[in-house]
Amino acid sequence: MQSNLQGAGLGLRRPFLNEILQTPQPEIDFYEVAPENWITMGGKLGKALRAMTEKYQFVCHGLSLSIGSSDALDEKLVQQIKAFMATHGIEHYSEHLSYCSHNGHLYDLMPIPFTAEAVTHVATRIKRVQDILERKIAIENVSYYTFVGQEMSEIEFFNAVVNEADCDVLLDVNNIYVNSVNHGYDAIDFLNVMPVERITYAHIAGHFKEAEDFLVDTHGAPIIDPVWELLRHAYQRFGVFPTLLERDFNLPPLNELVAEVQQIKALQAEVK
């Protein structure tokens, strides 16, 4: 593994910021923030985040780099992210294998065609980001709901991009499960051929069941048993890697999220 991260983490949400500062959560080994939400943040919230990053390990997970877009790469944003990471002592940055802009922001993560041309386009942009940041970034396998062009399978496309870009991987376990239901493939088969040597850390989250054959990746519910089992399989096959709980909507009390973080740690201890 290429990461110095360990254990189980939690995506930091603003409603919990002061609570965590006042009552440290020893079960949480690291936190994740979207840099776009904090780069221009000053005042009390900005100071509170700095207090957090001085005490705890953080990773950055981008939302709006739009790595697959045909728009020009937003190099100003990349430079801002670089400065933000330097200010807060953050080593790792990840982004989605998708795009969210086309002549302006689309406010959603859109799927990239699974084509050789797209592999080259995306890998070139990832390499440029890595050159600016002076570090490898981790690319996340994403959930998607429709195909927009398919010369290869999802896993073939994902592996081709990370190999050509020579980047790292953010493994999203829930996205594999959601896509396996929505698109009718075997989640274990997909997971088994992920490039384990490139994994920096993993995401795990809940989703919404619209129908028996249609799931929506909401990050708004507790993690279900099949997703836990997929994570267990990943640990058993690849060894334990850092894993972070994502929860973006329907936020419960912090202690309920900490309990899920503890489930991650228990699973890690069990497999070790």
Secondary structure, 3 states (H helix, E strand, C coil): CCCCCCCEEEECCHHHHHHHHHCCCCCCCEEEECHHHCCCCCHHHHHHHHHHHHHCEEEEECCCCCCCCCCCCCHHHHHHHHHHHHHHCCCCEEEECCEEECCCEEEEEECCCECHHHHHHHHHHHHHHHHHHCCCCEEECCCCCCCCCECCCHHHHHHHHHHHHCCEEEEEHHHHHHHHHHHCCCHHHHHHCCCHHHEEEEEECCCEEEECCEEECCCCCCCCHHHHHHHHHHHHHHCCCCEEECCCCCCCCHHHHHHHHHHHHHHHHHHC
